[in-house]
């Protein structure tokens, strides 16, 4: 029998809570600027599919498990490996974003790492990353230089 952290994410209410919680932030972003972006097809494919898959394979598929073998302590439900991976995730986002925008990736990264720890699979993290990017870039993309 699988332990509670290896359950199927599709049947887990926590996964759906994590999937839909950002809607609140997207509504606030929309109310702040009253606009919706029109992403061209190439950009949409890049931010909804390609980047989330690449980033999740690197960060939650390679780096976080490697760190988990070395740093396995957990505080408040967050592993040290997830925390370190999320800090690295922010640093990488400094390449295309200013400091504030890069820091905005920290909490979502913790969520993606949490799902990686919880389900022991990449697909939940990829789905969340894609959906978070979708809402953000649809509502807030005029705030960044992409």
N, C-alpha and C positions, 0 to 999 in steps of 0.2 A: 504494500500500500504506500502511495506517495505521501510525503509529509505535506503539511498545509502550505508550505512555500513552493511546492512543485506542482500545485494544482493548475488546471487549465485556466488561463487568464480570461478566456471567453465567457466562462461561467462565474467569474469573480466580480462581485459588486465593487470592490476597491478599484479594479481596473477601469470600470465604467465611470466611477467617481473621478478618477484621475484624468480620464479622457474628456469629460464634459466640464470640469471645474474652470478651465481657462476661458470658457465662454463669458464668464463674468468680466474678466479682464479685457476681452475683445470688445464687449459692449461699452466699457468705460473708455477704451481707446477711441471707439467710434464716436461716442458722445463728446469727446474732447476735440475731434477734428471733423466730424460729420462727413467723412468720405470713405469710399471703398476703392481700393486699388484695382486696376485692370492689368493683371499680369499677362504678358504674352505667353504663348504656349511653351516656348523654350525655357523661359524663366520659371514657369509653373512646374514643368517637369524637373528642373534643376532643384528647386526649393522643396518640392513635395515628395520627390522620389530619390533622386540621385544623392543629394547631400545628406539627407537623413540616413540612408542606407550606408554610405561611406563612413559618416561620422560614427554611427552606432557600431559598425563592424570594428572600427579602430578603437573607439573609446570603451564601449561596453563589451565588445567581443574579444579584444586583445589586452588593452591596458588594465581595465578593472579586474578581470580574472587574474592577471599576472600579479597585480598589487594585492589582491585578496589572499594569495598564497603567502604573502609577507606581512600583511597588516590585516588581521582578522577581527579586531575589536569593533564593537558596535555601541553607539550612543544614540539614544532617542530614535532608534530604528534605522539609523544611517551608519553604514560601515565606513571604516577609515578608508578603504579602497575606493568607495564611492565618493567620499569627500575629496580625496586627492585627485581622482579622475575628473571631478567637476571643476576643481581649480585649474587643471590642465586644459579642460574644455574652454574655460573663460580665456585663458592665455592665448589659445589658438584663435579665438574669435577676435582678438586684438588686431589680427592681420587685416581684417576688412572693416572693423568697427572701432568707434572711439571707446574709451574706457567705460563710460556709463552703459553704452549699448552692449558691450562685451559682458559687463557685470550682470546685465539682465538675463544672460544665459545660465547663470549659476543655479537658480532654483529649478528651472526645467531640467537641467542636467542632473540634479539630485533626484528628481522624479524618474528620469530615464534609468539612472543607476539603481534606484530602489526597485523598479520593475525587473531589472536584470537580476538583482539579488533574490527577489521574491519568486520569480517564475523560472529562473535558471535557463532562460532562453532569450534570444535577441528580438524575436518578432514583436513582443509587446512594446519594447523600447522603440523599435522602428515605427510602429503604428502611432505611438504617442508623439514621437518626434515629428513625424509627417503631419499629424493633425495640428500640433502646436505651431509648426511653421506655416501651415495653411491659414490658420486664423490670424496669426501675426502678420504675415505678408499680405494677406487680403485687406486687413484693416490698417495695419501700421507701417506698411512698407515705404510710404512716402517719408517716413522719419529717418530712413537710413540710405546709405549710398550703396545699392546693390546693382 
